[in-house]
Amino acid sequence: MSADEFNSRYPVGTPVFAYPGARPEDGAADEALITRTRTTARQASSGTDVVWVEGHGAYIALTHVDPVTEEEAEQARIDRDALITARRAALLEAIRAYPSGGWKPERAHFAFKQAGFGWVGIRLAKADLEALAADGHLTPHTETVIRHYDLTEAAR
């Protein structure tokens, strides 16, 4: 769809699913953004039709943006939140089962595969470790430039 077609159908503020890296069918390991358009679509200097969305700093190709209804966006947020909760609970369970030896994103990534979350990439595993630390379940430790996480006493 061209930028002009997109703009004629979808005003600024339209809810969308946006895929900054790759679309899920192309094997992306990142989560989709459930967001809204914040600009009209236009053609980038590369010739690609693009739009900017809330919560993302760069433009996204229109081929990586799917307009949705308000209801679809709200249900997707509910589903995403439930999935995040389940994923982080599975990671915390794995850490409790094997609390020794610092937990790094690569180890969390492997634990996710074992728990059936094989699509979780290293970046998302790192974000989940950071979230568990922010929630008080893990204590971050940094050695030179490598960070790992251990259970807090309260989480044991």
C-alpha positions, 0 to 999 in steps of 0.5 A: 500500500502506498503512503497516499492510500494509507493516509486516505484510509487511516488517520494519525492515531490509528491503532496498529501492530508494528514490526520494527525488525521483521514480520512474525512470518519472516521469523522475527524473535521480537514482540510486535508493538501494539501502538498507534500511528503518530504521523501521516505516512510518507515516502522515505528518501529510500523510496519506501513508504513509511510511518512513525508510531508511538513508542518507537523512535524511527519510521517503520515501513508500511509493509511492517504495519498492520492497522487494527480496530480499537478492540483488536488492539485492546485484546492484543494488549491483554494477551501480551500482558498475560504472555509476559506474566507467564513467560517471566513466571517460567523464567523465575521458576527455572532460576529457582530450580537452578539458582547457582551460577549467575543467570545471563541472557544466554542462559535465560534464552536456553531456559525459555527454549526448555519451557516452550518459549523457543521464540524468545530471543536474547534481547527479550531474555535480557529484558525479562531478567531486568524486569525480574530484578526491578520487581525485586526477584533478582539481584544484578551483578556486574563484572567488568562488562558482563552482568548476571542475575541471582535470586534475592533472599526474599525470592528464595 
